[in-house]
Amino acid sequence: MATEKEILEARRNRAQELEKSGTALFPARVPRPLDSIPQLIAGHADSSAESLEASRQLVRIAGRIVGLRSFGKASFVSLQADGQQLQVWMKRDQVSAERYTEFKLYEVGDFVWAAGPLIRTQKGELTVDVQEFGFLAKSYRPLPEKWHGLVDVEQRYRQRYLDILTNPDTRRMLELRSRAVSTIRTILEERSFLEVETPILQPVYGGANARPFTTLHNTYEETLFLRISFELYLKRLIIAGIDRVYEIGRDFRNEGISKKHNPEFSMLEVYQAYADYTDMMELTETLVAETARRVLGTTQVERDGEMLELAPPWPRRSMAELIQEACGVNIREARTLEALRGAIKSAKISNIDADSTPTWSVLVDELFSKHVEPKLMQPTFVLDYPAELSPLAKRHADQPDLVERFEAFIGGMEIANAFSELNDPDDQRARFLEQAQAAAEGDEEAHPIDEDFLRALEHGMPPSGGMGMGIGRLTMILTGASHLREVKVFPHLRKRDG
């Protein structure tokens, strides 16, 4: 078997021969007009051999050679463009012996164009009967083996361009994700929401509890942070009178990597004035179900062998109720860190190190994440979080230790988070100060104080609802993917040694 070095040298040598024959390896122009391969396939799905022969429709296509079979004086070539393949039939007697000799130097991976009438072969395959052809671009490296594509998982992620080229499921994921984002935009625009762009580099990060990435602005000699959320800027726009506003973009959180976490990820955040978290529930379940219906044609998806129904209405459960059901701990009664540690030990919960957890809120979050979240397969709204877990949410009028917040779970993971937004600047300042105390006690994800946001809030913000949804996680639900990196076009991987 030839080594990689030998294969690359052989391809370079063939390229030199091709160049000596007068063929430009990377010409600047493509003959026009070109016909779309997918449109030709769709438009002639029912065309018989007789009708094609009668019409002798001339077409010109361009694409990458992904299959090549030679039979002496004739060759069948599969050209791929826009994710679909069309066969072309190259015959020496039709294109001339000289041109056919040139064509024999073409290889799988090269880009070419071909023109001629559409026909059906004896096997019934739609085919271009080539009369003219030309070279468009040289591939110096071979493609993965035709029938198996890229099967090594790490190589698929590191060479995503080859994965997309050779694995139809990967390309389908990319296309589905794009259509899902487009559909979300359409639904929000139908509801009169305005799309905006807010700063990625921020002097004060905020809008979530997470560690940021830090950078330096050389000109201003100023420390800046990659945003962890759009929230505080979008709320400024609510204050400015933009009553329905949203953004779809990237967030960056300096955290670990898991099947549902990545330091760089895409989010939707949407805010609506004169609304609350119940309005956001309706919006969330509508967005998910309607996106599935428009993109997949159904509101039912399968995950881990279970059929999930995304159509509204979704069940609504309280966080305290779910934790007590799952592990027997009543967080409504154990309201201090020591009391909660004692309740966890009494319940003999072995997979949580209660003594080393720094704050009550972090311990509650750990209980929920490990014992409740994985079991929430069907779409479920989890409601009414402790105020300590939600420094930007409005308190319940009759239960001030709780906030009007929900998280939406599907397939055992959170896909959306929403509040009745806190619009009392004094309460917001007090919550920020509580977060500062948590930071002093060791919580690395505590929310910093944002004085500019507090100043904006003092100008008055109407009652509002806000919601954030992970685009990657939604795509996981729609595609059945088991890991977030499967639905990222270019996932981040650990640097290779050497």
WOSUL-V970392 format. One record per run of one state. SS is the DSSP state (h for helix, s for strand, l for the rest). FROM is the first residue (numbers start at 1). TO is the last residue. If there is no record, write none. Layout:
ss:SS from:FROM to:TO
ss:SS from:FROM to:TO
//
This chain:
ss:l from:1 to:3
ss:h from:4 to:20
ss:l from:21 to:36
ss:h from:37 to:43
ss:l from:44 to:48
ss:h from:49 to:55
ss:l from:56 to:57
ss:s from:58 to:70
ss:l from:71 to:73
ss:s from:74 to:81
ss:l from:82 to:83
ss:s from:84 to:91
ss:h from:92 to:95
ss:l from:96 to:96
ss:h from:97 to:103
ss:l from:104 to:110
ss:s from:111 to:120
ss:l from:121 to:125
ss:s from:126 to:137
ss:l from:138 to:152
ss:h from:153 to:158
ss:l from:159 to:159
ss:h from:160 to:166
ss:l from:167 to:167
ss:h from:168 to:190
ss:l from:191 to:193
ss:s from:194 to:195
ss:l from:196 to:200
ss:s from:201 to:202
ss:l from:203 to:213
ss:s from:214 to:217
ss:l from:218 to:221
ss:s from:222 to:226
ss:l from:227 to:230
ss:h from:231 to:239
ss:l from:240 to:243
ss:s from:244 to:252
ss:l from:253 to:257
ss:s from:258 to:258
ss:l from:259 to:260
ss:s from:261 to:261
ss:l from:262 to:263
ss:s from:264 to:273
ss:l from:274 to:276
ss:h from:277 to:296
ss:l from:297 to:299
ss:s from:300 to:303
ss:l from:304 to:305
ss:s from:306 to:309
ss:l from:310 to:314
ss:s from:315 to:318
ss:h from:319 to:327
ss:l from:328 to:336
ss:h from:337 to:346
ss:l from:347 to:353
ss:h from:354 to:356
ss:l from:357 to:359
ss:h from:360 to:371
ss:l from:372 to:372
ss:h from:373 to:375
ss:l from:376 to:379
ss:s from:380 to:386
ss:h from:387 to:389
ss:l from:390 to:392
ss:s from:393 to:393
ss:l from:394 to:394
ss:s from:395 to:395
ss:l from:396 to:401
ss:s from:402 to:410
ss:l from:411 to:412
ss:s from:413 to:421
ss:l from:422 to:424
ss:h from:425 to:440
ss:l from:441 to:450
ss:h from:451 to:458
ss:l from:459 to:463
ss:s from:464 to:470
ss:h from:471 to:479
ss:l from:480 to:483
ss:h from:484 to:487
ss:l from:488 to:498
//
